[in-house]
């Protein structure tokens, strides 16, 4: 459960659900190596910021994040930091793999979705993610076995 936390001079909960989409909603997350590297680098950046990632899940053309302990940053700053860092790392390490999905140098679309979430249980997060995943993955016709092989060597090197 995402609970209220006590700090030196405050108490409360500052939790967000965020969704980022790749530029032009390309199905880049159908590639397992891209999903795995994105997960690693987003967790890495969140840790540096002192933000907890309660859940991170993917559809073929988006990533859902459930974040907690965000009291030190605005929503815009969180999005800027996570998108900027992950875009740089993904393009640097899987550039050849994702090049067919990009037009220019941008990985993420300009915008993002966000909503503040209160105290919720892990079961609620799991239910939401499962419902979203079934809906989005079933609606896309991707060959996951084919795209999963792309970029695996680069991912193995990075992790």
N, C-alpha and C positions, 0 to 999 in steps of 0.2 A: 504494500500500500504506500502511495506517495503521501507522506505525512507532513504536518507542520514541523518546522525545525526551529530550534532556539539558537540565536546568535548572541553576540556580546550585548547588543543594544536593540534587538528586535526579535520578533517571533512571527512565523507565518509560513505560507507556502506560495511559491511562485513557479507554477508548472505550465508548460506549453505543449500543444500539439502543433507541429509544423509539417508542411509538405512542400518539397522542392521538385520541380520538373526539369528535365533536360531541355535544352533549346529545341524548339519545334516539336516537342513531345516525341522525340525519337525513342525507339524501343531499346535503348542502350543497356538497360538493366536486365534484358534477357540474357546477357552475357554474364555468366557466373563470376568470372574474374573481375569484372567491373563492379558488381555488387559487393564482392568480398573486399576489394581494395577500398571502395567507398566507405564501407563499414569500419574498416581499420582506421582510415584517416579522419573520419568524422569523430570516432571515439577518441582518437589521439588529440584532436583540437579541443574537444569538449573537456577533456581532462585538464588541458592547459588552462582553460577558462574557469575551471572549477564547477562545471555544469555536469549533472548526472544524466546519462541516457538510460531511460527506463525501458525503452523499446525502440527498435529501428527495423523497419520492414520495407520491402520493395514490391512494386508492380513493375511491369516491363518498361513503363515510362514515368515513374515517379518514385520518391522515397518518402515514407512517413517517419517522423521522429516524435517520440514522447520524451520531453525533457523536464527535469526537475532541478530545483536549487538554482534558479536563474535570476535571483534577486539583484545581482550586480550589473545586469545588462538590459538594455532595451531589446525589444523583439527585433528591430531593424539591425542592431549591432550583432545579435546572435546569428541572424540570417547571413549578414555580410561575412562574418568570421567563418562560419561553417561552409558556406558556399564557396567563398574565395579560396580557402585552404584546400578543400576537397577538389575543386576544379583544377588548381595548380598541380596537385599530386597525381590526379588521375591522368591529366594530359601529359605530364612528365613521364609517368611510368607505363601507361597503356596507350600512348599516342597513336601508334600504328594500328592498334586494335579498334580504337574509337573513331579514327579519322573518317570512315564512311558515314558516321552518324552526325558529324559536325559540319557546319558551314561557317568557315572562319575559325576564330580562336575561342569562342565561347562554349562552355560545357552546359551551364545552367541557363534557364530562361531568366528574364529580368525580374519577374515577380516571385511571390511565394504565398502560401496559405498559412495562416496562423490562427490559433484560438487559445484563449486562456482556459485551463482546466483546473478544477478544484481538487479536492481529495478524492481520488478514485482508487479502486483496488486493481491489483494486477490482473484479476479475472476480467474486469471491464476492458482493460487494454487488450488482453488476449482475444476477447470476443469481438471487439471492434476490428482488430487487425485481421482476424480470420475471415470475418464477413467481407472486409474490403479486398483481401487477397483473392478470395474465391471469385468475387465479382470482376475484378480487373484482369486477373490472369486468364480466366475463361473467355473474356471478350477479345483477347489478342491471339492472333494465330502466329506463334513463334515456334521455331524448332529449337528447343532448349538444349538438346544434345549437341546440335551443330554449333550453336553460338557459345556454349559453355567452354568448348575447347579453345576458342580464340583468347589469346592473351594469358593463358594459364602459366606459361613459362615466366613472363614478366612478373605476375603476381607471386609465384614461388620465390623469385629472386627478392622481391620487396619485403615479404613477410618473414 
